[in-house]
């Protein structure tokens, strides 16, 4: 059985066939799907979708791209969603200094709020990180952190990987692992502790090889698992079982 630990089913790309996409995933042995929010409306929609599809679990959070247009009230309303027992964690949140759709100060401030909220409520935290290794490390070292943290869509440096593993955090691989130019990432896949890994599609983006250019779907997570198994010289079923159980423990899914 597989698990897609990061997929944006609430996005408009699925408006016309969302139910079919979920059905296809189940038929392809995807046991569950994690749907993070990227703002208040997205988090609400993720929760609404999960109420109709038992294999889908929502997260509530505000993406760093939306940090500069998020006020205290919107953040508070978003965090109130954890009152639902369907919500499996906080995210996605973090820092993105590559695109900088929001200014750095707003991103850092909002990320710290998510971090403290997850810590206070003992909830898993899903972190988006791009071109902000130094700042992420400083924030975690200064502010403390919850017991469960995953760096989603991991494509960080060797140094960042070593720090993540030292802290006991998790990393999640996307279809980037299947790309021909992902040499450094495959090196990380060779070394990562098997009990700290799971996989995600980040749908509708990052469709794995040989499906690049298509809209991504949760059922395509198997291509990422298969590539990881090839790298580690392990049976696909064994990798799928270990990593799906990792994700269950992380998100508290029975």
C-alpha positions as protocol buffer text, in pm:
chain_id: "A"
residue {
  index: 1
  type: UNK
  ca { x: 0 y: 0 z: 0 }
}
residue {
  index: 2
  type: UNK
  ca { x: 113 y: 353 z: -83 }
}
residue {
  index: 3
  type: UNK
  ca { x: 48 y: 693 z: 75 }
}
residue {
  index: 4
  type: UNK
  ca { x: 53 y: 1037 z: -86 }
}
residue {
  index: 5
  type: UNK
  ca { x: 156 y: 1263 z: 200 }
}
residue {
  index: 6
  type: UNK
  ca { x: 117 y: 1596 z: 19 }
}
residue {
  index: 7
  type: UNK
  ca { x: -141 y: 1665 z: -251 }
}
residue {
  index: 8
  type: UNK
  ca { x: -352 y: 1974 z: -324 }
}
residue {
  index: 9
  type: UNK
  ca { x: -687 y: 1817 z: -413 }
}
residue {
  index: 10
  type: UNK
  ca { x: -858 y: 2145 z: -325 }
}
residue {
  index: 11
  type: UNK
  ca { x: -696 y: 2321 z: -622 }
}
residue {
  index: 12
  type: UNK
  ca { x: -899 y: 2418 z: -926 }
}
residue {
  index: 13
  type: UNK
  ca { x: -715 y: 2164 z: -1144 }
}
residue {
  index: 14
  type: UNK
  ca { x: -937 y: 1895 z: -987 }
}
residue {
  index: 15
  type: UNK
  ca { x: -1271 y: 2076 z: -994 }
}
residue {
  index: 16
  type: UNK
  ca { x: -1407 y: 1865 z: -1280 }
}
residue {
  index: 17
  type: UNK
  ca { x: -1289 y: 1519 z: -1174 }
}
residue {
  index: 18
  type: UNK
  ca { x: -1185 y: 1525 z: -808 }
}
residue {
  index: 19
  type: UNK
  ca { x: -1390 y: 1217 z: -716 }
}
residue {
  index: 20
  type: UNK
  ca { x: -1248 y: 1024 z: -1011 }
}
residue {
  index: 21
  type: UNK
  ca { x: -891 y: 1123 z: -918 }
}
residue {
  index: 22
  type: UNK
  ca { x: -942 y: 991 z: -565 }
}
residue {
  index: 23
  type: UNK
  ca { x: -1106 y: 673 z: -695 }
}
residue {
  index: 24
  type: UNK
  ca { x: -813 y: 608 z: -929 }
}
residue {
  index: 25
  type: UNK
  ca { x: -570 y: 657 z: -641 }
}
residue {
  index: 26
  type: UNK
  ca { x: -751 y: 401 z: -427 }
}
residue {
  index: 27
  type: UNK
  ca { x: -756 y: 156 z: -717 }
}
residue {
  index: 28
  type: UNK
  ca { x: -377 y: 203 z: -743 }
}
residue {
  index: 29
  type: UNK
  ca { x: -341 y: 105 z: -375 }
}
residue {
  index: 30
  type: UNK
  ca { x: -300 y: 454 z: -229 }
}
residue {
  index: 31
  type: UNK
  ca { x: -416 y: 400 z: 128 }
}
residue {
  index: 32
  type: UNK
  ca { x: -452 y: 766 z: 222 }
}
residue {
  index: 33
  type: UNK
  ca { x: -386 y: 1119 z: 96 }
}
residue {
  index: 34
  type: UNK
  ca { x: -276 y: 1423 z: 296 }
}
residue {
  index: 35
  type: UNK
  ca { x: -416 y: 1754 z: 168 }
}
residue {
  index: 36
  type: UNK
  ca { x: -239 y: 2060 z: 317 }
}
residue {
  index: 37
  type: UNK
  ca { x: -390 y: 2407 z: 314 }
}
residue {
  index: 38
  type: UNK
  ca { x: -212 y: 2708 z: 169 }
}
residue {
  index: 39
  type: UNK
  ca { x: -443 y: 2976 z: 318 }
}
residue {
  index: 40
  type: UNK
  ca { x: -766 y: 2995 z: 516 }
}
residue {
  index: 41
  type: UNK
  ca { x: -997 y: 2919 z: 223 }
}
residue {
  index: 42
  type: UNK
  ca { x: -777 y: 2635 z: 102 }
}
residue {
  index: 43
  type: UNK
  ca { x: -763 y: 2482 z: 450 }
}
residue {
  index: 44
  type: UNK
  ca { x: -1141 y: 2502 z: 482 }
}
residue {
  index: 45
  type: UNK
  ca { x: -1185 y: 2338 z: 143 }
}
residue {
  index: 46
  type: UNK
  ca { x: -938 y: 2063 z: 230 }
}
residue {
  index: 47
  type: UNK
  ca { x: -1141 y: 1993 z: 544 }
}
residue {
  index: 48
  type: UNK
  ca { x: -1465 y: 1988 z: 344 }
}
residue {
  index: 49
  type: UNK
  ca { x: -1318 y: 1742 z: 91 }
}
residue {
  index: 50
  type: UNK
  ca { x: -1202 y: 1516 z: 372 }
}
residue {
  index: 51
  type: UNK
  ca { x: -1557 y: 1505 z: 511 }
}
residue {
  index: 52
  type: UNK
  ca { x: -1668 y: 1344 z: 183 }
}
residue {
  index: 53
  type: UNK
  ca { x: -1371 y: 1115 z: 121 }
}
residue {
  index: 54
  type: UNK
  ca { x: -1249 y: 911 z: 415 }
}
residue {
  index: 55
  type: UNK
  ca { x: -908 y: 844 z: 257 }
}
residue {
  index: 56
  type: UNK
  ca { x: -828 y: 1217 z: 251 }
}
residue {
  index: 57
  type: UNK
  ca { x: -690 y: 1395 z: 559 }
}
residue {
  index: 58
  type: UNK
  ca { x: -653 y: 1776 z: 569 }
}
residue {
  index: 59
  type: UNK
  ca { x: -389 y: 2001 z: 718 }
}
residue {
  index: 60
  type: UNK
  ca { x: -448 y: 2363 z: 810 }
}
residue {
  index: 61
  type: UNK
  ca { x: -184 y: 2620 z: 732 }
}
residue {
  index: 62
  type: UNK
  ca { x: -76 y: 2922 z: 531 }
}
residue {
  index: 63
  type: UNK
  ca { x: 191 y: 2896 z: 263 }
}
residue {
  index: 64
  type: UNK
  ca { x: 482 y: 3143 z: 277 }
}
residue {
  index: 65
  type: UNK
  ca { x: 370 y: 3282 z: -60 }
}
residue {
  index: 66
  type: UNK
  ca { x: 59 y: 3411 z: 121 }
}
residue {
  index: 67
  type: UNK
  ca { x: 233 y: 3546 z: 431 }
}
residue {
  index: 68
  type: UNK
  ca { x: 224 y: 3918 z: 349 }
}
residue {
  index: 69
  type: UNK
  ca { x: -153 y: 3916 z: 292 }
}
residue {
  index: 70
  type: UNK
  ca { x: -239 y: 3719 z: 606 }
}
residue {
  index: 71
  type: UNK
  ca { x: -340 y: 3905 z: 921 }
}
residue {
  index: 72
  type: UNK
  ca { x: -372 y: 3785 z: 1280 }
}
residue {
  index: 73
  type: UNK
  ca { x: -743 y: 3714 z: 1246 }
}
residue {
  index: 74
  type: UNK
  ca { x: -701 y: 3496 z: 937 }
}
residue {
  index: 75
  type: UNK
  ca { x: -423 y: 3296 z: 1099 }
}
residue {
  index: 76
  type: UNK
  ca { x: -634 y: 3244 z: 1412 }
}
residue {
  index: 77
  type: UNK
  ca { x: -934 y: 3132 z: 1206 }
}
residue {
  index: 78
  type: UNK
  ca { x: -716 y: 2890 z: 1016 }
}
residue {
  index: 79
  type: UNK
  ca { x: -579 y: 2736 z: 1334 }
}
residue {
  index: 80
  type: UNK
  ca { x: -931 y: 2694 z: 1476 }
}
residue {
  index: 81
  type: UNK
  ca { x: -980 y: 2422 z: 1216 }
}
residue {
  index: 82
  type: UNK
  ca { x: -778 y: 2179 z: 1428 }
}
residue {
  index: 83
  type: UNK
  ca { x: -1093 y: 2137 z: 1639 }
}
residue {
  index: 84
  type: UNK
  ca { x: -1199 y: 1887 z: 1374 }
}
residue {
  index: 85
  type: UNK
  ca { x: -1056 y: 1541 z: 1442 }
}
residue {
  index: 86
  type: UNK
  ca { x: -1002 y: 1506 z: 1065 }
}
residue {
  index: 87
  type: UNK
  ca { x: -717 y: 1760 z: 1068 }
}
residue {
  index: 88
  type: UNK
  ca { x: -392 y: 1564 z: 1075 }
}
residue {
  index: 89
  type: UNK
  ca { x: -142 y: 1846 z: 1122 }
}
residue {
  index: 90
  type: UNK
  ca { x: -27 y: 2201 z: 1056 }
}
residue {
  index: 91
  type: UNK
  ca { x: 87 y: 2307 z: 711 }
}
residue {
  index: 92
  type: UNK
  ca { x: 200 y: 2383 z: 478 }
}
residue {
  index: 93
  type: UNK
  ca { x: 411 y: 2661 z: 617 }
}
residue {
  index: 94
  type: UNK
  ca { x: 773 y: 2767 z: 598 }
}
residue {
  index: 95
  type: UNK
  ca { x: 999 y: 3000 z: 401 }
}
residue {
  index: 96
  type: UNK
  ca { x: 1040 y: 3056 z: 28 }
}
residue {
  index: 97
  type: UNK
  ca { x: 1311 y: 3308 z: -52 }
}
residue {
  index: 98
  type: UNK
  ca { x: 1340 y: 3187 z: -412 }
}
residue {
  index: 99
  type: UNK
  ca { x: 1018 y: 3337 z: -545 }
}
residue {
  index: 100
  type: UNK
  ca { x: 959 y: 3587 z: -261 }
}
residue {
  index: 101
  type: UNK
  ca { x: 590 y: 3634 z: -335 }
}
residue {
  index: 102
  type: UNK
  ca { x: 582 y: 3764 z: 23 }
}
residue {
  index: 103
  type: UNK
  ca { x: 847 y: 3972 z: 195 }
}
residue {
  index: 104
  type: UNK
  ca { x: 1097 y: 3792 z: 417 }
}
residue {
  index: 105
  type: UNK
  ca { x: 985 y: 3957 z: 742 }
}
residue {
  index: 106
  type: UNK
  ca { x: 624 y: 3848 z: 692 }
}
residue {
  index: 107
  type: UNK
  ca { x: 731 y: 3495 z: 603 }
}
residue {
  index: 108
  type: UNK
  ca { x: 950 y: 3456 z: 910 }
}
residue {
  index: 109
  type: UNK
  ca { x: 685 y: 3599 z: 1142 }
}
residue {
  index: 110
  type: UNK
  ca { x: 410 y: 3371 z: 1011 }
}
residue {
  index: 111
  type: UNK
  ca { x: 631 y: 3064 z: 1011 }
}
residue {
  index: 112
  type: UNK
  ca { x: 722 y: 3119 z: 1375 }
}
residue {
  index: 113
  type: UNK
  ca { x: 351 y: 3139 z: 1462 }
}
residue {
  index: 114
  type: UNK
  ca { x: 285 y: 2805 z: 1293 }
}
residue {
  index: 115
  type: UNK
  ca { x: 585 y: 2654 z: 1467 }
}
residue {
  index: 116
  type: UNK
  ca { x: 473 y: 2761 z: 1812 }
}
residue {
  index: 117
  type: UNK
  ca { x: 113 y: 2656 z: 1747 }
}
residue {
  index: 118
  type: UNK
  ca { x: 219 y: 2307 z: 1637 }
}
residue {
  index: 119
  type: UNK
  ca { x: 448 y: 2278 z: 1939 }
}
residue {
  index: 120
  type: UNK
  ca { x: 182 y: 2395 z: 2185 }
}
residue {
  index: 121
  type: UNK
  ca { x: -81 y: 2158 z: 2044 }
}
residue {
  index: 122
  type: UNK
  ca { x: 157 y: 1864 z: 1985 }
}
residue {
  index: 123
  type: UNK
  ca { x: 71 y: 1844 z: 1617 }
}
residue {
  index: 124
  type: UNK
  ca { x: 290 y: 1743 z: 1321 }
}
residue {
  index: 125
  type: UNK
  ca { x: 432 y: 2028 z: 1116 }
}
residue {
  index: 126
  type: UNK
  ca { x: 479 y: 2024 z: 737 }
}
residue {
  index: 127
  type: UNK
  ca { x: 753 y: 2264 z: 628 }
}
residue {
  index: 128
  type: UNK
  ca { x: 805 y: 2422 z: 287 }
}
residue {
  index: 129
  type: UNK
  ca { x: 1163 y: 2537 z: 243 }
}
residue {
  index: 130
  type: UNK
  ca { x: 1327 y: 2691 z: -61 }
}
residue {
  index: 131
  type: UNK
  ca { x: 1646 y: 2897 z: -71 }
}
residue {
  index: 132
  type: UNK
  ca { x: 1622 y: 2957 z: 303 }
}
residue {
  index: 133
  type: UNK
  ca { x: 1834 y: 2687 z: 468 }
}
residue {
  index: 134
  type: UNK
  ca { x: 2020 y: 2923 z: 700 }
}
residue {
  index: 135
  type: UNK
  ca { x: 1707 y: 3103 z: 819 }
}
residue {
  index: 136
  type: UNK
  ca { x: 1514 y: 2779 z: 874 }
}
residue {
  index: 137
  type: UNK
  ca { x: 1793 y: 2635 z: 1089 }
}
residue {
  index: 138
  type: UNK
  ca { x: 1822 y: 2955 z: 1293 }
}
residue {
  index: 139
  type: UNK
  ca { x: 1448 y: 2967 z: 1361 }
}
residue {
  index: 140
  type: UNK
  ca { x: 1432 y: 2605 z: 1473 }
}
residue {
  index: 141
  type: UNK
  ca { x: 1738 y: 2639 z: 1694 }
}
residue {
  index: 142
  type: UNK
  ca { x: 1610 y: 2959 z: 1855 }
}
residue {
  index: 143
  type: UNK
  ca { x: 1238 y: 2889 z: 1888 }
}
residue {
  index: 144
  type: UNK
  ca { x: 1219 y: 2517 z: 1953 }
}
residue {
  index: 145
  type: UNK
  ca { x: 992 y: 2286 z: 1759 }
}
residue {
  index: 146
  type: UNK
  ca { x: 723 y: 2015 z: 1784 }
}
residue {
  index: 147
  type: UNK
  ca { x: 820 y: 1650 z: 1810 }
}
residue {
  index: 148
  type: UNK
  ca { x: 709 y: 1573 z: 1453 }
}
residue {
  index: 149
  type: UNK
  ca { x: 846 y: 1777 z: 1163 }
}
residue {
  index: 150
  type: UNK
  ca { x: 871 y: 1690 z: 794 }
}
residue {
  index: 151
  type: UNK
  ca { x: 1043 y: 1887 z: 520 }
}
residue {
  index: 152
  type: UNK
  ca { x: 815 y: 1832 z: 225 }
}
residue {
  index: 153
  type: UNK
  ca { x: 940 y: 1819 z: -136 }
}
residue {
  index: 154
  type: UNK
  ca { x: 1291 y: 1785 z: -1 }
}
residue {
  index: 155
  type: UNK
  ca { x: 1565 y: 1895 z: -240 }
}
residue {
  index: 156
  type: UNK
  ca { x: 1797 y: 2063 z: 4 }
}
residue {
  index: 157
  type: UNK
  ca { x: 2174 y: 2059 z: 26 }
}
residue {
  index: 158
  type: UNK
  ca { x: 2384 y: 1783 z: 180 }
}
residue {
  index: 159
  type: UNK
  ca { x: 2439 y: 2008 z: 484 }
}
residue {
  index: 160
  type: UNK
  ca { x: 2066 y: 2070 z: 524 }
}
residue {
  index: 161
  type: UNK
  ca { x: 1998 y: 1698 z: 497 }
}
residue {
  index: 162
  type: UNK
  ca { x: 2253 y: 1620 z: 768 }
}
residue {
  index: 163
  type: UNK
  ca { x: 2098 y: 1880 z: 999 }
}
residue {
  index: 164
  type: UNK
  ca { x: 1746 y: 1743 z: 937 }
}
residue {
  index: 165
  type: UNK
  ca { x: 1859 y: 1389 z: 1018 }
}
residue {
  index: 166
  type: UNK
  ca { x: 2048 y: 1505 z: 1329 }
}
residue {
  index: 167
  type: UNK
  ca { x: 1728 y: 1664 z: 1457 }
}
residue {
  index: 168
  type: UNK
  ca { x: 1527 y: 1348 z: 1398 }
}
residue {
  index: 169
  type: UNK
  ca { x: 1303 y: 1519 z: 1142 }
}
residue {
  index: 170
  type: UNK
  ca { x: 1148 y: 1353 z: 839 }
}
residue {
  index: 171
  type: UNK
  ca { x: 1192 y: 1422 z: 470 }
}
residue {
  index: 172
  type: UNK
  ca { x: 946 y: 1358 z: 190 }
}
residue {
  index: 173
  type: UNK
  ca { x: 1047 y: 1290 z: -169 }
}
residue {
  index: 174
  type: UNK
  ca { x: 850 y: 1406 z: -473 }
}
residue {
  index: 175
  type: UNK
  ca { x: 871 y: 1324 z: -842 }
}
residue {
  index: 176
  type: UNK
  ca { x: 1192 y: 1531 z: -854 }
}
residue {
  index: 177
  type: UNK
  ca { x: 1365 y: 1212 z: -739 }
}
residue {
  index: 178
  type: UNK
  ca { x: 1285 y: 1057 z: -1079 }
}
residue {
  index: 179
  type: UNK
  ca { x: 1433 y: 1344 z: -1282 }
}
residue {
  index: 180
  type: UNK
  ca { x: 1759 y: 1271 z: -1464 }
}
residue {
  index: 181
  type: UNK
  ca { x: 1936 y: 1577 z: -1321 }
}
residue {
  index: 182
  type: UNK
  ca { x: 1849 y: 1496 z: -956 }
}
residue {
  index: 183
  type: UNK
  ca { x: 2194 y: 1354 z: -884 }
}
residue {
  index: 184
  type: UNK
  ca { x: 2241 y: 1512 z: -539 }
}
residue {
  index: 185
  type: UNK
  ca { x: 1889 y: 1414 z: -433 }
}
residue {
  index: 186
  type: UNK
  ca { x: 1950 y: 1052 z: -530 }
}
residue {
  index: 187
  type: UNK
  ca { x: 2262 y: 1063 z: -317 }
}
residue {
  index: 188
  type: UNK
  ca { x: 2048 y: 1175 z: -24 }
}
residue {
  index: 189
  type: UNK
  ca { x: 1800 y: 893 z: -95 }
}
residue {
  index: 190
  type: UNK
  ca { x: 2089 y: 647 z: -65 }
}
residue {
  index: 191
  type: UNK
  ca { x: 2174 y: 768 z: 286 }
}
residue {
  index: 192
  type: UNK
  ca { x: 1848 y: 868 z: 450 }
}
residue {
  index: 193
  type: UNK
  ca { x: 1722 y: 660 z: 744 }
}
residue {
  index: 194
  type: UNK
  ca { x: 1431 y: 447 z: 622 }
}
residue {
  index: 195
  type: UNK
  ca { x: 1226 y: 528 z: 931 }
}
residue {
  index: 196
  type: UNK
  ca { x: 1238 y: 902 z: 847 }
}
residue {
  index: 197
  type: UNK
  ca { x: 1106 y: 892 z: 491 }
}
residue {
  index: 198
  type: UNK
  ca { x: 779 y: 915 z: 309 }
}
residue {
  index: 199
  type: UNK
  ca { x: 663 y: 1015 z: -37 }
}
residue {
  index: 200
  type: UNK
  ca { x: 435 y: 1272 z: -194 }
}
residue {
  index: 201
  type: UNK
  ca { x: 320 y: 1385 z: -535 }
}
residue {
  index: 202
  type: UNK
  ca { x: 272 y: 1756 z: -453 }
}
residue {
  index: 203
  type: UNK
  ca { x: -8 y: 1727 z: -709 }
}
residue {
  index: 204
  type: UNK
  ca { x: -104 y: 1889 z: -937 }
}
residue {
  index: 205
  type: UNK
  ca { x: 265 y: 1976 z: -979 }
}
residue {
  index: 206
  type: UNK
  ca { x: 589 y: 1780 z: -1029 }
}
residue {
  index: 207
  type: UNK
  ca { x: 459 y: 1479 z: -1220 }
}
residue {
  index: 208
  type: UNK
  ca { x: 731 y: 1212 z: -1208 }
}
residue {
  index: 209
  type: UNK
  ca { x: 916 y: 1069 z: -1504 }
}
residue {
  index: 210
  type: UNK
  ca { x: 784 y: 938 z: -1744 }
}
residue {
  index: 211
  type: UNK
  ca { x: 477 y: 1160 z: -1692 }
}
residue {
  index: 212
  type: UNK
  ca { x: 644 y: 1501 z: -1682 }
}
residue {
  index: 213
  type: UNK
  ca { x: 430 y: 1775 z: -1829 }
}
residue {
  index: 214
  type: UNK
  ca { x: 102 y: 1611 z: -1724 }
}
residue {
  index: 215
  type: UNK
  ca { x: -119 y: 1710 z: -1438 }
}
residue {
  index: 216
  type: UNK
  ca { x: 3 y: 1509 z: -1143 }
}
residue {
  index: 217
  type: UNK
  ca { x: -225 y: 1282 z: -937 }
}
residue {
  index: 218
  type: UNK
  ca { x: -193 y: 1088 z: -610 }
}
residue {
  index: 219
  type: UNK
  ca { x: -187 y: 754 z: -794 }
}
residue {
  index: 220
  type: UNK
  ca { x: 147 y: 852 z: -951 }
}
residue {
  index: 221
  type: UNK
  ca { x: 320 y: 831 z: -612 }
}
residue {
  index: 222
  type: UNK
  ca { x: 412 y: 472 z: -704 }
}
residue {
  index: 223
  type: UNK
  ca { x: 668 y: 601 z: -956 }
}
residue {
  index: 224
  type: UNK
  ca { x: 853 y: 783 z: -678 }
}
residue {
  index: 225
  type: UNK
  ca { x: 845 y: 476 z: -452 }
}
residue {
  index: 226
  type: UNK
  ca { x: 973 y: 260 z: -736 }
}
residue {
  index: 227
  type: UNK
  ca { x: 1264 y: 497 z: -802 }
}
residue {
  index: 228
  type: UNK
  ca { x: 1357 y: 507 z: -435 }
}
residue {
  index: 229
  type: UNK
  ca { x: 1343 y: 126 z: -419 }
}
residue {
  index: 230
  type: UNK
  ca { x: 1570 y: 108 z: -725 }
}
residue {
  index: 231
  type: UNK
  ca { x: 1819 y: 345 z: -563 }
}
residue {
  index: 232
  type: UNK
  ca { x: 1820 y: 147 z: -237 }
}
residue {
  index: 233
  type: UNK
  ca { x: 1813 y: -191 z: -416 }
}
residue {
  index: 234
  type: UNK
  ca { x: 1506 y: -295 z: -217 }
}
residue {
  index: 235
  type: UNK
  ca { x: 1173 y: -457 z: -313 }
}
residue {
  index: 236
  type: UNK
  ca { x: 908 y: -196 z: -392 }
}
residue {
  index: 237
  type: UNK
  ca { x: 658 y: -363 z: -159 }
}
residue {
  index: 238
  type: UNK
  ca { x: 902 y: -339 z: 131 }
}
residue {
  index: 239
  type: UNK
  ca { x: 970 y: 31 z: 71 }
}
residue {
  index: 240
  type: UNK
  ca { x: 598 y: 100 z: 33 }
}
residue {
  index: 241
  type: UNK
  ca { x: 512 y: -77 z: 359 }
}
residue {
  index: 242
  type: UNK
  ca { x: 787 y: 87 z: 565 }
}
residue {
  index: 243
  type: UNK
  ca { x: 724 y: 439 z: 440 }
}
residue {
  index: 244
  type: UNK
  ca { x: 345 y: 419 z: 456 }
}
residue {
  index: 245
  type: UNK
  ca { x: 375 y: 308 z: 818 }
}
residue {
  index: 246
  type: UNK
  ca { x: 614 y: 601 z: 878 }
}
residue {
  index: 247
  type: UNK
  ca { x: 349 y: 839 z: 747 }
}
residue {
  index: 248
  type: UNK
  ca { x: 77 y: 676 z: 958 }
}
residue {
  index: 249
  type: UNK
  ca { x: 282 y: 728 z: 1274 }
}
residue {
  index: 250
  type: UNK
  ca { x: 376 y: 1082 z: 1181 }
}
residue {
  index: 251
  type: UNK
  ca { x: 20 y: 1197 z: 1107 }
}
residue {
  index: 252
  type: UNK
  ca { x: -148 y: 978 z: 1370 }
}
residue {
  index: 253
  type: UNK
  ca { x: -352 y: 779 z: 1120 }
}
residue {
  index: 254
  type: UNK
  ca { x: -470 y: 439 z: 1237 }
}
